Amino acid sequence: MRSCMTALLENDILLIIGIIVLAWGGYKLKALAASGAFGTFFVGIFIALGFKGYGLLLIGLFFVTSSLWSKYNRKQKKNMTDMHEKGSQRDIVQVFANGGVPALVGMSAYIFPADYWIYGFVVAIAVANSDTWASEIGSLSKKRPFSIIKMETVEAGTSGAISVLGTLAALAGATLISVAASFLWSEIHITIALFLAAMGVVGCFIDTFLGATVQSAYRCKVCGKHVEKKEHCKVPTQLVKGNEWVNNDVVNIASIFIASVITILLLM
């Protein structure tokens, strides 16, 4: 009995060390702001409660790949970065926007153990990865993206717009997470993995739809540029679309939550 308790304690310590390394590493690599590192620690704790080291490996895969893509060819993305409310360093709100639902599912799995929580967790990570890859890789496309609402080409980085490259990136991002999950959990066989990848892409398109309809967009009164910021060129911007309280973080957490809940209900 004592040896079993010692082994469990050692495993918990290793998990905590892993979470600290992930948060500290992200901060040192400038992928996370100080508040983002703090938020990552707490998200990691809740995920570890429900899914142990496997859950941390999966969200770690999302974090590493999305951070790499956000830093790739940053010069070409300079104009897109200027449009967005926040930069490439994730703060605590952005961490919770992408990791809040996985953390909630992890806590739920800890309190009410069941296999279907695994599926909801994987889809939550798949949506986040799919959306990030679509945004970061899609912005590198030589062709302008297409607005699903205006039905016309728009500037790269515009919320609610899609491109062929971005769509392929979304599919690849979701597939990576689902395939990785199939190696981590025996409950995920090939059919389930394909379904989870598909739901990851569905979540990404939900994000696109919400971005095109209810997410706030502003126009700079000085340069006329359409941005997601409430201030541009050092003056307040004018709301031209959506709801003021619905920013990119709200859209992210909503799309992840919707896709995860649908997945859990279908596979219960």
Secondary structure as a PSIPRED ss2 file (coil, helix, strand):
# PSIPRED VFORMAT (PSIPRED V4.0)

   1 M C   1.000  0.000  0.000
   2 R H   0.000  1.000  0.000
   3 S H   0.000  1.000  0.000
   4 C H   0.000  1.000  0.000
   5 M H   0.000  1.000  0.000
   6 T H   0.000  1.000  0.000
   7 A H   0.000  1.000  0.000
   8 L H   0.000  1.000  0.000
   9 L H   0.000  1.000  0.000
  10 E H   0.000  1.000  0.000
  11 N H   0.000  1.000  0.000
  12 D H   0.000  1.000  0.000
  13 I H   0.000  1.000  0.000
  14 L H   0.000  1.000  0.000
  15 L H   0.000  1.000  0.000
  16 I H   0.000  1.000  0.000
  17 I H   0.000  1.000  0.000
  18 G H   0.000  1.000  0.000
  19 I H   0.000  1.000  0.000
  20 I H   0.000  1.000  0.000
  21 V H   0.000  1.000  0.000
  22 L H   0.000  1.000  0.000
  23 A H   0.000  1.000  0.000
  24 W H   0.000  1.000  0.000
  25 G H   0.000  1.000  0.000
  26 G H   0.000  1.000  0.000
  27 Y H   0.000  1.000  0.000
  28 K H   0.000  1.000  0.000
  29 L C   1.000  0.000  0.000
  30 K C   1.000  0.000  0.000
  31 A C   1.000  0.000  0.000
  32 L E   0.000  0.000  1.000
  33 A C   1.000  0.000  0.000
  34 A H   0.000  1.000  0.000
  35 S H   0.000  1.000  0.000
  36 G H   0.000  1.000  0.000
  37 A H   0.000  1.000  0.000
  38 F H   0.000  1.000  0.000
  39 G H   0.000  1.000  0.000
  40 T H   0.000  1.000  0.000
  41 F H   0.000  1.000  0.000
  42 F H   0.000  1.000  0.000
  43 V H   0.000  1.000  0.000
  44 G H   0.000  1.000  0.000
  45 I H   0.000  1.000  0.000
  46 F H   0.000  1.000  0.000
  47 I H   0.000  1.000  0.000
  48 A H   0.000  1.000  0.000
  49 L H   0.000  1.000  0.000
  50 G H   0.000  1.000  0.000
  51 F H   0.000  1.000  0.000
  52 K H   0.000  1.000  0.000
  53 G H   0.000  1.000  0.000
  54 Y H   0.000  1.000  0.000
  55 G H   0.000  1.000  0.000
  56 L H   0.000  1.000  0.000
  57 L H   0.000  1.000  0.000
  58 L H   0.000  1.000  0.000
  59 I H   0.000  1.000  0.000
  60 G H   0.000  1.000  0.000
  61 L H   0.000  1.000  0.000
  62 F H   0.000  1.000  0.000
  63 F H   0.000  1.000  0.000
  64 V H   0.000  1.000  0.000
  65 T H   0.000  1.000  0.000
  66 S H   0.000  1.000  0.000
  67 S H   0.000  1.000  0.000
  68 L H   0.000  1.000  0.000
  69 W H   0.000  1.000  0.000
  70 S H   0.000  1.000  0.000
  71 K H   0.000  1.000  0.000
  72 Y C   1.000  0.000  0.000
  73 N C   1.000  0.000  0.000
  74 R C   1.000  0.000  0.000
  75 K C   1.000  0.000  0.000
  76 Q C   1.000  0.000  0.000
  77 K C   1.000  0.000  0.000
  78 K H   0.000  1.000  0.000
  79 N H   0.000  1.000  0.000
  80 M H   0.000  1.000  0.000
  81 T H   0.000  1.000  0.000
  82 D H   0.000  1.000  0.000
  83 M H   0.000  1.000  0.000
  84 H C   1.000  0.000  0.000
  85 E C   1.000  0.000  0.000
  86 K C   1.000  0.000  0.000
  87 G C   1.000  0.000  0.000
  88 S C   1.000  0.000  0.000
  89 Q C   1.000  0.000  0.000
  90 R E   0.000  0.000  1.000
  91 D C   1.000  0.000  0.000
  92 I H   0.000  1.000  0.000
  93 V H   0.000  1.000  0.000
  94 Q H   0.000  1.000  0.000
  95 V H   0.000  1.000  0.000
  96 F H   0.000  1.000  0.000
  97 A H   0.000  1.000  0.000
  98 N H   0.000  1.000  0.000
  99 G H   0.000  1.000  0.000
 100 G H   0.000  1.000  0.000
 101 V H   0.000  1.000  0.000
 102 P H   0.000  1.000  0.000
 103 A H   0.000  1.000  0.000
 104 L H   0.000  1.000  0.000
 105 V H   0.000  1.000  0.000
 106 G H   0.000  1.000  0.000
 107 M H   0.000  1.000  0.000
 108 S H   0.000  1.000  0.000
 109 A H   0.000  1.000  0.000
 110 Y H   0.000  1.000  0.000
 111 I H   0.000  1.000  0.000
 112 F C   1.000  0.000  0.000
 113 P C   1.000  0.000  0.000
 114 A C   1.000  0.000  0.000
 115 D C   1.000  0.000  0.000
 116 Y H   0.000  1.000  0.000
 117 W H   0.000  1.000  0.000
 118 I H   0.000  1.000  0.000
 119 Y H   0.000  1.000  0.000
 120 G H   0.000  1.000  0.000
 121 F H   0.000  1.000  0.000
 122 V H   0.000  1.000  0.000
 123 V H   0.000  1.000  0.000
 124 A H   0.000  1.000  0.000
 125 I H   0.000  1.000  0.000
 126 A H   0.000  1.000  0.000
 127 V H   0.000  1.000  0.000
 128 A H   0.000  1.000  0.000
 129 N H   0.000  1.000  0.000
 130 S H   0.000  1.000  0.000
 131 D H   0.000  1.000  0.000
 132 T H   0.000  1.000  0.000
 133 W H   0.000  1.000  0.000
 134 A H   0.000  1.000  0.000
 135 S H   0.000  1.000  0.000
 136 E H   0.000  1.000  0.000
 137 I H   0.000  1.000  0.000
 138 G H   0.000  1.000  0.000
 139 S C   1.000  0.000  0.000
 140 L C   1.000  0.000  0.000
 141 S C   1.000  0.000  0.000
 142 K C   1.000  0.000  0.000
 143 K C   1.000  0.000  0.000
 144 R C   1.000  0.000  0.000
 145 P C   1.000  0.000  0.000
 146 F E   0.000  0.000  1.000
 147 S E   0.000  0.000  1.000
 148 I C   1.000  0.000  0.000
 149 I C   1.000  0.000  0.000
 150 K C   1.000  0.000  0.000
 151 M C   1.000  0.000  0.000
 152 E C   1.000  0.000  0.000
 153 T E   0.000  0.000  1.000
 154 V C   1.000  0.000  0.000
 155 E C   1.000  0.000  0.000
 156 A C   1.000  0.000  0.000
 157 G C   1.000  0.000  0.000
 158 T C   1.000  0.000  0.000
 159 S C   1.000  0.000  0.000
 160 G C   1.000  0.000  0.000
 161 A E   0.000  0.000  1.000
 162 I E   0.000  0.000  1.000
 163 S C   1.000  0.000  0.000
 164 V H   0.000  1.000  0.000
 165 L H   0.000  1.000  0.000
 166 G H   0.000  1.000  0.000
 167 T H   0.000  1.000  0.000
 168 L H   0.000  1.000  0.000
 169 A H   0.000  1.000  0.000
 170 A H   0.000  1.000  0.000
 171 L H   0.000  1.000  0.000
 172 A H   0.000  1.000  0.000
 173 G H   0.000  1.000  0.000
 174 A H   0.000  1.000  0.000
 175 T H   0.000  1.000  0.000
 176 L H   0.000  1.000  0.000
 177 I H   0.000  1.000  0.000
 178 S H   0.000  1.000  0.000
 179 V H   0.000  1.000  0.000
 180 A H   0.000  1.000  0.000
 181 A H   0.000  1.000  0.000
 182 S H   0.000  1.000  0.000
 183 F H   0.000  1.000  0.000
 184 L H   0.000  1.000  0.000
 185 W C   1.000  0.000  0.000
 186 S C   1.000  0.000  0.000
 187 E C   1.000  0.000  0.000
 188 I C   1.000  0.000  0.000
 189 H C   1.000  0.000  0.000
 190 I H   0.000  1.000  0.000
 191 T H   0.000  1.000  0.000
 192 I H   0.000  1.000  0.000
 193 A H   0.000  1.000  0.000
 194 L H   0.000  1.000  0.000
 195 F H   0.000  1.000  0.000
 196 L H   0.000  1.000  0.000
 197 A H   0.000  1.000  0.000
 198 A H   0.000  1.000  0.000
 199 M H   0.000  1.000  0.000
 200 G H   0.000  1.000  0.000
 201 V H   0.000  1.000  0.000
 202 V H   0.000  1.000  0.000
 203 G H   0.000  1.000  0.000
 204 C H   0.000  1.000  0.000
 205 F H   0.000  1.000  0.000
 206 I H   0.000  1.000  0.000
 207 D H   0.000  1.000  0.000
 208 T H   0.000  1.000  0.000
 209 F H   0.000  1.000  0.000
 210 L H   0.000  1.000  0.000
 211 G H   0.000  1.000  0.000
 212 A H   0.000  1.000  0.000
 213 T H   0.000  1.000  0.000
 214 V C   1.000  0.000  0.000
 215 Q E   0.000  0.000  1.000
 216 S C   1.000  0.000  0.000
 217 A E   0.000  0.000  1.000
 218 Y E   0.000  0.000  1.000
 219 R E   0.000  0.000  1.000
 220 C C   1.000  0.000  0.000
 221 K C   1.000  0.000  0.000
 222 V C   1.000  0.000  0.000
 223 C C   1.000  0.000  0.000
 224 G C   1.000  0.000  0.000
 225 K C   1.000  0.000  0.000
 226 H E   0.000  0.000  1.000
 227 V E   0.000  0.000  1.000
 228 E C   1.000  0.000  0.000
 229 K C   1.000  0.000  0.000
 230 K C   1.000  0.000  0.000
 231 E E   0.000  0.000  1.000
 232 H E   0.000  0.000  1.000
 233 C C   1.000  0.000  0.000
 234 K C   1.000  0.000  0.000
 235 V E   0.000  0.000  1.000
 236 P E   0.000  0.000  1.000
 237 T C   1.000  0.000  0.000
 238 Q E   0.000  0.000  1.000
 239 L E   0.000  0.000  1.000
 240 V E   0.000  0.000  1.000
 241 K E   0.000  0.000  1.000
 242 G C   1.000  0.000  0.000
 243 N E   0.000  0.000  1.000
 244 E C   1.000  0.000  0.000
 245 W C   1.000  0.000  0.000
 246 V C   1.000  0.000  0.000
 247 N C   1.000  0.000  0.000
 248 N H   0.000  1.000  0.000
 249 D H   0.000  1.000  0.000
 250 V H   0.000  1.000  0.000
 251 V H   0.000  1.000  0.000
 252 N H   0.000  1.000  0.000
 253 I H   0.000  1.000  0.000
 254 A H   0.000  1.000  0.000
 255 S H   0.000  1.000  0.000
 256 I H   0.000  1.000  0.000
 257 F H   0.000  1.000  0.000
 258 I H   0.000  1.000  0.000
 259 A H   0.000  1.000  0.000
 260 S H   0.000  1.000  0.000
 261 V H   0.000  1.000  0.000
 262 I H   0.000  1.000  0.000
 263 T H   0.000  1.000  0.000
 264 I H   0.000  1.000  0.000
 265 L H   0.000  1.000  0.000
 266 L H   0.000  1.000  0.000
 267 L H   0.000  1.000  0.000
 268 M C   1.000  0.000  0.000
